[in-house]
């Protein structure tokens, strides 16, 4: 399971390192490739190859002409890119995906359990501030945590 947050630089070519803790998890799963796509939030989402393939299989079982399913395929799947980590654990983020997520000089990797999110540090900090300042949203989060026994 992917947990934690790690900030990493993005070089002039658009490469960033996958945090070593996350690389270790990928290696334990026998993975050297991930699938990177634009998220629903203003970030990128990274899946180990096996997780992505399982997602595509579940998606293929849904009604093809359902408008929301078609939109998932159109926005989420069609923009997905399969990326091989290099020997030192870096990946090249395609220009279009960097622009979509507002990634420039620093990326924030966020572990999300079975997948990862890749955020612009600035956007993530703005989201955090917004959520923490919204009493209604904080109550909803607290309620959900309570439902989970936390």
Order of alpha helices (4+ residues) and beta strands (2+ residues): beta-beta-alpha-beta-beta-alpha-alpha-beta-beta-alpha-beta-beta-alpha-alpha
